[in-house]
Amino acid sequence: MKTSNSQHRFVLVTRKTRLQELVERFNTWPQARFYLEHSNTDAQDYLHEHDHYQQHLREAERILRGLGRFQQLERSLLPNYQFSGNDMVVVIGQDGLVANTLKYLQGQPVIAINPDPARWDGKLLPFVIEDLRDVVTRTLAGKTDSKSITFAEARTNDGQIMRAVNDLFIGPKSHTSARYTLSWEGRSEMQSSSGIIVSTGFGSTGWFQSVLAGAMGVMHTRSHELNDGFGWDEQRLQFSVREPFPSRTTGVELVFGAITRQAPLRLESQMPENGVIFSDGIEADYLAFNSGTVVTVGVAEMQGQLVC
């Protein structure tokens, strides 16, 4: 089996546990535990979660090394890692780790493992560690199904690209107003707002729903056709302008709509500084959106493939 799969590389994507992040902050586990105990937090829960996760990583490594070439990759390294076309990616973590991994791939299959079903539900985590060998073997043989996930893509006029599995945010870096010109479906409007959210079908039950709920509250209505979101594989996105401000120079007409391949969204920044574009809630990984920057947002050509 090892010989027949030698052309494949199995990349195991992991995350730091809460315990590891605390140790980085306080330098040692005893200091971190002291902090937790004095905050009336159960330190044993952190320790149990860490040990349980590490046990799953060791078991996954044992299985994958027995099937072919192996590489373990921590989440923070994803933006700079060069995946190959023959990679098979295994993610062990929460939904956010799966989403974060998908957008850095070029359509390679992703097998997502829930390391602790009692702790996390995980709508993107269909498997447990006991399934790993079987699902990898079946995937290699072409005997598994996969769900296609449509991505959003932001492309700037200087050639930079950012993709999103859940949503894109385009707006101010801090709690200030963004100024820009929005163009969509042949119409243009200068706007001042708290920014724009562009949601995929997969992300349409997340941040997008809070925006929708606020709008429905203002309108004193409880229902909307997008209350339940829309399909993960639908070839469209949905944009919503947050807190648009009407004035003599800024409008509030183009504040909500569908983005398709035929109707992309175009934004031109009017901000001298502090304009940003980031995806999936990861603010540290952003593109600048300052004066002179024009970004076109549309449906990405590439889709994610989640083995199910």
C-alpha positions as CSV (number, residue, x, y, z in Angstrom):
1,M,0.0,0.0,0.0
2,K,2.8,2.4,0.8
3,T,4.3,1.9,-2.6
4,S,1.1,2.4,-4.5
5,N,0.4,5.7,-2.6
6,S,4.0,7.0,-2.8
7,Q,2.9,9.8,-5.2
8,H,0.6,11.2,-2.6
9,R,1.6,13.3,0.4
10,F,-0.6,13.4,3.4
11,V,-0.7,16.8,5.0
12,L,-2.0,16.9,8.6
13,V,-3.2,20.4,9.5
14,T,-3.3,21.2,13.2
15,R,-4.0,24.1,15.6
16,K,-2.5,25.1,18.9
17,T,-4.7,24.1,21.9
18,R,-5.8,26.7,24.5
19,L,-3.2,25.3,26.8
20,Q,-0.4,25.9,24.3
21,E,-1.6,29.4,23.6
22,L,-1.6,30.1,27.4
23,V,1.9,28.7,27.8
24,E,3.1,31.0,25.0
25,R,1.6,33.9,26.9
26,F,2.8,33.0,30.4
27,N,6.0,31.1,29.4
28,T,5.3,28.0,31.5
29,W,2.3,25.8,32.3
30,P,2.5,26.3,36.1
31,Q,2.3,30.1,35.5
32,A,-0.6,29.6,33.1
33,R,-2.4,27.3,35.6
34,F,-1.9,29.8,38.4
35,Y,-3.6,32.5,36.2
36,L,-6.5,30.1,35.4
37,E,-7.0,29.1,39.0
38,H,-7.0,32.7,40.2
39,S,-9.6,33.4,37.5
40,N,-11.8,30.6,38.9
41,T,-11.3,28.6,35.7
42,D,-11.0,24.8,35.6
43,A,-7.3,24.3,34.6
44,Q,-7.9,20.5,34.3
45,D,-10.3,21.1,31.4
46,Y,-7.5,22.9,29.5
47,L,-5.1,20.0,30.3
48,H,-7.6,17.3,29.4
49,E,-8.5,19.0,26.1
50,H,-4.8,19.4,25.2
51,D,-3.9,15.7,26.1
52,H,-6.9,14.4,24.2
53,Y,-6.0,16.5,21.1
54,Q,-2.4,15.4,21.1
55,Q,-3.4,11.8,21.4
56,H,-5.5,12.2,18.2
57,L,-2.5,13.9,16.4
58,R,-0.2,11.0,17.3
59,E,-2.8,8.4,16.1
60,A,-3.3,10.3,12.8
61,E,0.4,10.5,12.2
62,R,0.8,6.8,12.8
63,I,-2.0,6.0,10.3
64,L,-0.9,8.4,7.6
65,R,2.8,7.5,7.8
66,G,1.8,4.0,7.1
67,L,0.0,5.1,3.9
68,G,2.6,7.3,2.3
69,R,4.6,10.5,2.7
70,F,3.6,12.7,5.7
71,Q,3.8,16.3,6.6
72,Q,2.4,18.0,9.7
73,L,1.5,21.7,9.4
74,E,0.4,24.1,12.1
75,R,-2.4,26.6,11.2
76,S,-0.2,29.7,11.3
77,L,2.0,28.3,8.5
78,L,-0.9,27.8,6.0
79,P,-0.6,31.2,4.1
80,N,3.0,30.4,3.1
81,Y,2.9,26.6,2.5
82,Q,3.1,25.3,-1.0
83,F,0.6,22.5,-1.5
84,S,1.0,20.2,-4.4
85,G,-1.7,18.8,-6.7
86,N,-1.2,15.3,-5.2
87,D,-1.6,16.3,-1.6
88,M,-4.4,14.9,0.5
89,V,-5.2,17.1,3.4
90,V,-6.4,15.9,6.8
91,V,-7.6,18.5,9.2
92,I,-8.1,17.7,12.9
93,G,-9.7,20.6,14.8
94,Q,-12.8,22.8,14.8
95,D,-14.9,24.1,11.8
96,G,-12.8,27.3,11.7
97,L,-9.6,25.3,11.0
98,V,-11.3,23.4,8.2
99,A,-12.5,26.7,6.6
100,N,-9.1,28.4,7.0
101,T,-7.4,25.4,5.4
102,L,-9.8,25.1,2.4
103,K,-9.1,28.6,1.1
104,Y,-5.3,28.0,0.7
105,L,-5.8,24.9,-1.4
106,Q,-6.3,24.4,-5.2
107,G,-9.2,21.9,-4.9
108,Q,-7.3,19.1,-3.1
109,P,-9.7,16.9,-1.1
110,V,-10.0,17.7,2.6
111,I,-10.8,15.0,5.2
112,A,-12.0,16.7,8.4
113,I,-11.7,14.9,11.7
114,N,-13.6,15.9,14.9
115,P,-11.2,15.3,17.7
116,D,-13.8,15.7,20.5
117,P,-17.4,15.2,19.4
118,A,-18.5,15.7,23.1
119,R,-17.0,19.2,23.0
120,W,-17.7,20.3,19.4
121,D,-20.6,19.6,17.1
122,G,-18.7,20.5,13.9
123,K,-20.9,20.9,10.7
124,L,-17.6,20.5,8.7
125,L,-16.3,17.6,10.8
126,P,-18.0,14.4,9.4
127,F,-15.4,11.9,10.7
128,V,-13.8,10.7,13.9
129,I,-10.3,9.4,14.2
130,E,-11.5,5.8,14.0
131,D,-12.7,6.5,10.5
132,L,-9.4,7.9,9.2
133,R,-7.7,4.9,7.7
134,D,-10.9,3.8,5.9
135,V,-11.8,7.2,4.5
136,V,-8.3,7.9,3.3
137,T,-8.2,4.5,1.5
138,R,-11.6,5.0,-0.1
139,T,-10.7,8.5,-1.2
140,L,-7.5,7.3,-2.9
141,A,-9.7,4.7,-4.7
142,G,-12.2,7.3,-5.8
143,K,-14.9,5.8,-3.7
144,T,-16.0,8.7,-1.6
145,D,-18.2,11.7,-2.2
146,S,-17.4,15.3,-1.6
147,K,-19.2,18.5,-1.1
148,S,-18.2,21.5,-3.2
149,I,-17.9,24.8,-1.4
150,T,-18.0,28.1,-3.4
151,F,-15.4,30.7,-2.4
152,A,-15.6,34.4,-2.6
153,E,-12.6,36.1,-4.2
154,A,-11.4,39.7,-3.9
155,R,-8.9,40.9,-6.6
156,T,-7.2,44.3,-6.3
157,N,-6.0,46.4,-9.2
158,D,-2.4,45.7,-8.2
159,G,-2.9,42.0,-8.6
160,Q,-3.4,40.9,-5.1
161,I,-6.0,38.1,-4.4
162,M,-7.8,37.1,-1.3
163,R,-10.3,34.2,-1.0
164,A,-12.9,33.5,1.6
165,V,-14.7,30.4,2.6
166,N,-17.2,32.2,4.9
167,D,-17.1,35.9,4.2
168,L,-15.0,38.9,3.2
169,F,-14.9,42.1,5.1
170,I,-14.0,45.3,3.3
171,G,-13.9,48.5,5.3
172,P,-12.1,50.4,8.1
173,K,-9.4,48.8,10.3
174,S,-10.9,50.3,13.4
175,H,-14.3,51.7,14.6
176,T,-14.4,54.5,12.1
177,S,-16.3,55.0,8.8
178,A,-15.2,53.7,5.5
179,R,-15.6,55.9,2.3
180,Y,-15.6,54.3,-1.1
181,T,-17.5,54.1,-4.4
182,L,-19.6,51.0,-4.8
183,S,-20.5,49.8,-8.3
184,W,-22.9,46.9,-9.0
185,E,-25.2,45.9,-11.8
186,G,-24.4,49.0,-13.9
187,R,-25.0,51.5,-11.0
188,S,-22.5,53.4,-8.8
189,E,-22.8,55.2,-5.5
190,M,-20.5,57.0,-3.1
191,Q,-21.0,55.5,0.3
192,S,-19.9,56.0,3.9
193,S,-20.4,53.0,6.2
194,S,-18.9,50.6,8.7
195,G,-17.9,48.4,5.8
196,I,-19.2,45.7,3.6
197,I,-19.7,42.0,4.3
198,V,-19.7,39.6,1.4
199,S,-20.9,36.1,2.3
200,T,-20.6,32.7,0.6
201,G,-23.4,30.1,0.9
202,F,-21.3,28.3,3.5
203,G,-20.9,31.5,5.5
204,S,-24.5,32.6,5.0
205,T,-25.6,31.1,8.4
206,G,-22.9,33.0,10.2
207,W,-22.0,36.7,10.4
208,F,-24.4,37.4,7.5
209,Q,-27.3,36.3,9.7
210,S,-26.5,38.8,12.4
211,V,-26.6,41.6,9.7
212,L,-29.9,40.2,8.4
213,A,-31.4,40.0,11.9
214,G,-30.5,43.6,12.6
215,A,-32.2,44.7,9.4
216,M,-35.3,42.7,10.1
217,G,-35.5,44.2,13.6
218,V,-35.5,47.7,12.1
219,M,-38.2,46.7,9.7
220,H,-40.2,44.9,12.4
221,T,-40.3,41.7,10.4
222,R,-39.3,38.2,11.4
223,S,-38.9,36.5,8.0
224,H,-36.7,36.8,5.0
225,E,-35.9,34.5,2.1
226,L,-32.3,34.2,3.3
227,N,-33.2,33.3,6.9
228,D,-31.7,29.8,6.4
229,G,-28.9,31.0,4.2
230,F,-28.3,29.5,0.8
231,G,-26.5,26.5,-0.6
232,W,-22.7,25.9,-0.1
233,D,-22.2,25.2,-3.8
234,E,-24.4,28.0,-5.2
235,Q,-22.5,30.1,-7.7
236,R,-23.3,33.4,-6.0
237,L,-22.4,35.5,-3.0
238,Q,-24.4,38.0,-1.0
239,F,-23.2,41.5,0.0
240,S,-24.5,43.7,2.7
241,V,-23.4,47.2,3.6
242,R,-23.1,47.8,7.4
243,E,-24.6,51.0,8.8
244,P,-24.7,53.0,5.6
245,F,-24.9,56.8,6.3
246,P,-27.0,59.1,4.1
247,S,-25.7,62.5,3.4
248,R,-25.5,65.1,0.5
249,T,-22.5,63.2,-0.9
250,T,-23.2,59.6,0.1
251,G,-26.1,57.3,-0.7
252,V,-27.8,54.3,0.7
253,E,-29.5,52.7,-2.3
254,L,-27.0,49.9,-3.2
255,V,-26.7,48.3,0.2
256,F,-27.8,44.6,-0.3
257,G,-27.7,42.3,-3.2
258,A,-26.4,39.1,-4.9
259,I,-23.0,38.9,-6.6
260,T,-22.8,36.5,-9.5
261,R,-20.3,35.8,-12.3
262,Q,-22.3,38.2,-14.5
263,A,-22.7,40.8,-11.7
264,P,-19.5,41.3,-9.7
265,L,-19.1,44.0,-7.0
266,R,-16.5,46.7,-7.6
267,L,-15.3,49.0,-4.8
268,E,-12.9,51.9,-5.1
269,S,-11.4,53.2,-1.8
270,Q,-11.6,56.9,-0.9
271,M,-9.7,56.4,2.4
272,P,-6.2,57.7,2.8
273,E,-5.4,55.0,5.4
274,N,-6.7,52.2,7.6
275,G,-8.8,50.5,4.9
276,V,-8.6,46.7,4.9
277,I,-9.8,43.6,3.3
278,F,-9.8,40.4,5.3
279,S,-11.5,37.0,5.1
280,D,-13.1,34.6,7.5
281,G,-12.5,36.8,10.6
282,I,-8.7,36.7,10.4
283,E,-7.9,40.4,10.7
284,A,-4.1,39.9,10.9
285,D,-4.0,38.5,7.3
286,Y,-5.3,41.5,5.3
287,L,-4.9,43.5,2.1
288,A,-4.7,47.2,2.3
289,F,-7.8,49.1,0.9
290,N,-6.6,52.7,0.8
291,S,-6.9,55.5,-1.8
292,G,-6.2,54.3,-5.3
293,T,-7.1,50.7,-4.5
294,V,-9.9,49.2,-6.6
295,V,-11.2,45.7,-5.6
296,T,-13.4,43.5,-7.6
297,V,-15.3,40.9,-5.6
298,G,-16.8,37.8,-7.4
299,V,-17.3,34.1,-7.3
300,A,-13.9,32.3,-7.3
301,E,-13.2,29.9,-10.1
302,M,-11.8,27.4,-7.7
303,Q,-14.0,25.5,-5.2
304,G,-13.2,23.7,-2.0
305,Q,-13.7,19.9,-1.8
306,L,-14.8,18.5,1.5
307,V,-14.8,14.7,1.7
308,C,-18.1,13.4,3.2
